[in-house]
Amino acid sequence: MNILITGCAGFIGYYLADKLLLKKKNNIYGIDCLNKYYSQKLKKKRLSFLLKKKNFKFTKLDLSNKKKLEIFFSKNKIDIIFNLAAQAGVRYVKSKPEKFIYSNILGFHNLIDVSNKHKIKKFFYASSSSVYGDKTTYPVSENTELSPKNIYGLSKKFNEDYVNINFEYSTKYIGLRFFTVYGEWGRPDMLIIKFLDHVKKNKKFYLNENGNHWRDFTHINDVVNMCEKLINKNFKQNEIFNICSGKPYHIKAVVNYLSKKKNFRKIIPIKKNEIEVKKTHGRNYKVLKYIGKTKFENLYKNIDLIIKWYDKYNNLI
């Protein structure tokens, strides 16, 4: 099976490629533009591990370049796509909103337009819990009304709407609403690694609303296991899945745990960031109905592993 993973040097893309490469029948084609949103050294290190595998082929390519994308598809026979390439970072919205339009909408359109000509069987794409916005009732299910609070969430909602408008292709589009994915080799702008980096540099850590919010932390291993199991499922129509553990953690408690572990007290409460949601908590019944029972990783056990990882690889951040 020939599987294309865009954003293969990113956090989820790297782990998914590594997981799928364990099966020799899979040929993984990776695309990434290696942008500078966060550490290129970290991205290149992830990529270096994948390049050691015989059944992995990498192409440096920006999805906004449609001509190069067309050349790629003309040279490679692809069966399934995982589109994980996107501009991430909710707080980045304020300073660079155009990046989200350029990458998450134009790049998404180009990939769909080009791939449709090559009769792709299944097209999985990264959506986000950000599409839900703030709610009064939790957990949220795939049928909950969407009301994103920022351009990042809006771009993901656009992707979901886009695949359902005026499409008469045989390709099935499967949206994956990821909820706060964490783990070793994770993004430096996410809470745990960001905190550890502040500790190392002895910098004040500014805590939004004094940590008075919740996140449905979902370990990267759980995420890629769900993705892998969905590959061989039959879909009669386009689908959307919450990819989450279904267990929200209070951010103040997580920060307190990290603070005690590292004996770090330079934590400064700041006022609420209006573009961020108060809580993420997804219902995962639908995806579990497709893939079967899943035992999810424990956050605090994995924080200890992330600390050990960071101590070894912090030069990459």
C-alpha positions as CSV (number, residue, x, y, z in Angstrom):
1,M,0.0,0.0,0.0
2,N,1.4,3.4,-1.0
3,I,0.5,6.0,1.7
4,L,1.3,9.7,1.4
5,I,1.8,11.6,4.7
6,T,2.0,15.4,4.3
7,G,3.7,17.2,7.2
8,C,5.8,14.0,7.8
9,A,8.5,16.0,9.8
10,G,5.8,17.3,12.1
11,F,4.9,15.7,15.4
12,I,1.9,13.6,14.4
13,G,3.2,13.0,10.9
14,Y,6.5,11.7,12.1
15,Y,4.9,9.3,14.6
16,L,2.4,8.0,12.1
17,A,5.0,7.4,9.4
18,D,7.2,5.6,11.9
19,K,4.2,3.4,12.9
20,L,3.1,2.6,9.4
21,L,6.7,1.8,8.3
22,L,6.7,-1.2,10.7
23,K,4.6,-3.0,8.1
24,K,6.8,-3.9,5.1
25,K,3.9,-3.9,2.8
26,N,3.5,-0.2,3.3
27,N,5.5,2.3,1.2
28,I,5.4,5.7,2.9
29,Y,5.8,8.9,0.9
30,G,6.5,11.9,3.0
31,I,6.1,15.5,2.1
32,D,7.1,18.5,4.2
33,C,8.1,22.1,3.6
34,L,10.2,22.2,6.8
35,N,9.0,25.7,7.7
36,K,10.4,27.8,10.5
37,Y,7.3,28.0,12.7
38,Y,9.2,26.1,15.3
39,S,12.7,24.5,15.5
40,Q,13.8,23.1,12.1
41,K,16.5,21.1,14.0
42,L,13.7,19.2,15.7
43,K,11.9,18.6,12.5
44,K,15.1,17.4,10.7
45,K,16.0,15.1,13.5
46,R,12.6,13.4,13.3
47,L,13.0,13.2,9.6
48,S,16.5,11.7,9.9
49,F,15.0,8.6,11.7
50,L,12.4,8.1,8.9
51,L,15.1,8.4,6.2
52,K,16.8,5.3,7.6
53,K,13.9,3.1,6.6
54,K,14.0,1.5,3.2
55,N,10.3,1.9,2.4
56,F,10.3,5.7,3.1
57,K,10.7,8.3,0.4
58,F,10.8,12.0,1.2
59,T,10.1,15.1,-0.9
60,K,10.6,18.6,0.3
61,L,7.5,20.4,-1.0
62,D,5.1,23.1,0.0
63,L,1.4,22.3,-0.7
64,S,0.9,25.9,-1.9
65,N,3.1,25.0,-4.9
66,K,0.5,23.3,-7.1
67,K,2.8,22.7,-10.1
68,K,5.3,20.7,-7.9
69,L,2.5,18.9,-6.3
70,E,1.2,17.8,-9.7
71,I,4.7,16.6,-10.7
72,F,4.9,14.6,-7.4
73,F,1.6,12.8,-8.1
74,S,2.6,12.1,-11.7
75,K,5.7,10.3,-10.5
76,N,4.2,8.4,-7.6
77,K,1.2,6.1,-7.3
78,I,-0.6,6.9,-4.1
79,D,-3.4,4.9,-2.6
80,I,-4.2,6.7,0.6
81,I,-3.4,10.2,1.9
82,F,-2.9,11.5,5.4
83,N,-2.9,15.3,5.1
84,L,-1.2,16.5,8.4
85,A,0.5,19.5,6.9
86,A,-0.9,22.7,8.3
87,Q,0.0,25.9,10.0
88,A,-0.5,25.2,13.7
89,G,-0.4,27.4,16.9
90,V,-3.5,29.2,18.1
91,R,-1.5,32.0,19.6
92,Y,0.3,32.5,16.3
93,V,-3.1,33.7,14.8
94,K,-2.7,37.2,16.1
95,S,0.7,37.9,14.6
96,K,0.5,35.9,11.3
97,P,-3.2,35.2,10.4
98,E,-2.3,35.0,6.7
99,K,-0.2,31.9,7.3
100,F,-3.3,30.0,8.2
101,I,-5.1,31.0,5.0
102,Y,-2.1,30.3,2.9
103,S,-1.3,26.9,4.3
104,N,-4.5,25.5,5.8
105,I,-6.9,26.6,3.0
106,L,-4.9,27.1,-0.2
107,G,-2.6,24.1,0.5
108,F,-5.6,22.0,1.4
109,H,-7.4,23.0,-1.8
110,N,-4.3,22.2,-4.0
111,L,-3.9,18.8,-2.5
112,I,-7.5,17.8,-3.0
113,D,-7.6,19.2,-6.5
114,V,-4.5,17.4,-7.6
115,S,-5.2,14.1,-5.8
116,N,-8.7,13.9,-7.3
117,K,-7.2,13.4,-10.7
118,H,-5.3,10.4,-9.4
119,K,-8.3,8.5,-7.9
120,I,-7.2,8.4,-4.3
121,K,-9.2,5.8,-2.3
122,K,-9.2,7.5,1.1
123,F,-8.1,11.0,2.1
124,F,-7.6,11.5,5.9
125,Y,-7.0,15.0,7.0
126,A,-6.2,16.8,10.2
127,S,-9.0,18.8,11.8
128,S,-8.9,20.0,15.4
129,S,-10.9,20.3,18.6
130,S,-10.6,24.1,17.9
131,V,-13.6,23.8,15.5
132,Y,-15.9,23.5,18.5
133,G,-15.1,26.7,20.3
134,D,-16.4,27.3,23.8
135,K,-19.4,25.2,24.8
136,T,-21.6,25.0,27.9
137,T,-22.1,21.2,27.7
138,Y,-19.4,18.6,27.5
139,P,-18.2,16.2,26.2
140,V,-18.6,17.3,22.6
141,S,-19.5,14.8,20.0
142,E,-19.0,14.9,16.2
143,N,-22.6,16.3,15.9
144,T,-22.0,19.3,18.2
145,E,-22.5,22.7,16.6
146,L,-19.2,24.2,15.5
147,S,-18.2,27.8,16.6
148,P,-14.5,28.3,16.3
149,K,-13.0,31.3,18.1
150,N,-10.0,32.0,15.9
151,I,-8.7,31.7,12.4
152,Y,-6.9,28.4,13.0
153,G,-10.2,26.8,14.1
154,L,-12.0,28.5,11.3
155,S,-9.5,27.1,8.7
156,K,-10.1,23.6,10.0
157,K,-13.9,24.1,9.8
158,F,-13.4,25.3,6.3
159,N,-11.6,22.1,5.4
160,E,-14.5,20.0,6.8
161,D,-17.1,22.0,4.8
162,Y,-14.9,22.1,1.7
163,V,-14.9,18.3,1.2
164,N,-18.7,18.1,1.4
165,I,-19.5,20.8,-1.1
166,N,-20.0,19.8,-4.8
167,F,-17.8,16.7,-4.7
168,E,-18.8,13.7,-6.7
169,Y,-15.6,11.8,-6.5
170,S,-15.1,8.2,-5.3
171,T,-12.6,9.4,-2.7
172,K,-13.8,9.2,0.9
173,Y,-12.7,12.1,3.0
174,I,-12.1,11.3,6.7
175,G,-11.6,14.3,9.1
176,L,-9.7,13.7,12.3
177,R,-10.4,16.2,15.0
178,F,-7.3,16.0,17.2
179,F,-7.4,17.0,20.8
180,T,-4.2,18.3,22.5
181,V,-1.8,15.7,21.2
182,Y,1.3,15.3,23.5
183,G,4.3,13.1,23.9
184,E,8.1,12.8,23.4
185,W,9.3,14.6,20.2
186,G,6.3,17.0,20.6
187,R,5.9,20.6,19.5
188,P,8.0,23.1,21.6
189,D,5.1,25.6,21.6
190,M,2.8,23.1,23.5
191,L,2.4,23.3,27.3
192,I,4.7,20.5,28.6
193,I,7.8,21.0,26.5
194,K,7.3,24.8,26.6
195,F,7.3,24.7,30.4
196,L,10.5,22.5,30.4
197,D,12.2,24.9,28.1
198,H,11.4,27.9,30.4
199,V,12.8,25.9,33.3
200,K,16.1,25.2,31.4
201,K,16.4,28.9,30.4
202,N,15.3,30.1,33.8
203,K,12.6,32.2,32.2
204,K,9.3,33.3,33.7
205,F,6.5,31.1,32.6
206,Y,3.3,33.1,31.9
207,L,0.2,31.0,32.7
208,N,-3.0,32.0,30.9
209,E,-5.9,32.6,33.4
210,N,-3.7,31.0,36.1
211,G,-4.3,27.6,34.5
212,N,-8.0,27.7,35.1
213,H,-8.9,25.7,32.0
214,W,-9.0,22.1,30.9
215,R,-7.5,20.1,28.0
216,D,-8.3,16.7,26.7
217,F,-4.7,15.5,26.5
218,T,-4.3,12.6,24.0
219,H,-1.0,10.8,23.8
220,I,0.7,10.5,20.4
221,N,0.8,6.7,20.6
222,D,-3.0,6.6,21.1
223,V,-3.5,9.0,18.2
224,V,-1.4,7.0,15.7
225,N,-3.0,3.7,16.8
226,M,-6.4,5.1,16.1
227,C,-5.2,6.4,12.7
228,E,-3.7,3.1,11.7
229,K,-6.8,1.1,12.6
230,L,-9.0,3.5,10.6
231,I,-7.0,2.9,7.4
232,N,-8.5,-0.5,6.6
233,K,-12.1,0.4,7.5
234,N,-14.7,0.8,4.8
235,F,-16.5,4.2,4.6
236,K,-19.7,4.6,2.7
237,Q,-19.5,8.4,3.0
238,N,-17.3,11.2,4.3
239,E,-16.8,10.9,8.0
240,I,-15.5,13.0,11.0
241,F,-14.0,11.5,14.1
242,N,-13.0,13.0,17.5
243,I,-9.4,11.7,18.1
244,C,-9.2,12.1,21.9
245,S,-8.8,10.3,25.2
246,G,-12.1,11.6,26.4
247,K,-10.5,12.7,29.7
248,P,-9.8,16.5,30.3
249,Y,-7.1,17.6,32.7
250,H,-7.0,20.8,34.7
251,I,-4.1,22.9,33.4
252,K,-3.3,24.3,36.9
253,A,-2.8,20.7,38.2
254,V,-0.6,19.8,35.3
255,V,1.6,22.9,35.8
256,N,1.8,22.2,39.5
257,Y,3.0,18.7,38.8
258,L,5.6,20.0,36.4
259,S,6.6,22.7,38.9
260,K,7.2,20.2,41.7
261,K,9.1,17.8,39.4
262,K,11.5,20.6,38.3
263,N,11.4,22.7,41.5
264,F,10.5,25.7,39.5
265,R,8.4,28.6,40.8
266,K,8.7,31.4,38.3
267,I,5.1,31.0,37.2
268,I,3.3,34.3,36.5
269,P,-0.6,34.3,36.1
270,I,-1.9,36.5,33.3
271,K,-5.3,37.4,32.2
272,K,-7.4,35.2,30.0
273,N,-6.4,34.9,26.3
274,E,-9.7,35.5,24.5
275,I,-8.8,33.5,21.4
276,E,-8.3,30.3,23.4
277,V,-11.1,28.0,24.5
278,K,-11.8,27.4,28.2
279,K,-12.1,23.6,27.8
280,T,-11.7,20.8,25.4
281,H,-13.4,17.5,26.2
282,G,-14.3,15.2,23.4
283,R,-16.6,12.1,23.2
284,N,-14.8,9.3,21.4
285,Y,-17.6,6.8,21.2
286,K,-17.8,7.0,17.4
287,V,-14.1,6.2,16.7
288,L,-14.1,3.4,19.3
289,K,-17.1,1.9,17.5
290,Y,-15.0,1.7,14.4
291,I,-11.7,0.5,15.9
292,G,-12.8,-1.3,19.1
293,K,-11.9,-0.8,22.8
294,T,-8.8,1.3,23.5
295,K,-6.9,1.8,26.7
296,F,-5.6,5.3,26.8
297,E,-2.2,6.5,28.1
298,N,-1.9,8.2,31.5
299,L,-0.8,11.9,31.2
300,Y,1.3,12.1,34.4
301,K,3.2,8.8,33.7
302,N,4.1,10.2,30.3
303,I,5.1,13.6,31.6
304,D,7.9,11.8,33.4
305,L,9.0,10.2,30.1
306,I,8.8,13.6,28.4
307,I,11.1,15.1,31.0
308,K,13.7,12.4,30.4
309,W,13.4,13.0,26.6
310,Y,13.7,16.7,27.0
311,D,16.8,16.4,29.2
312,K,18.4,14.4,26.4
313,Y,17.3,16.4,23.3
314,N,16.7,19.9,24.5
315,N,19.5,21.1,22.2
316,L,17.0,20.6,19.4
317,I,14.4,23.0,20.7
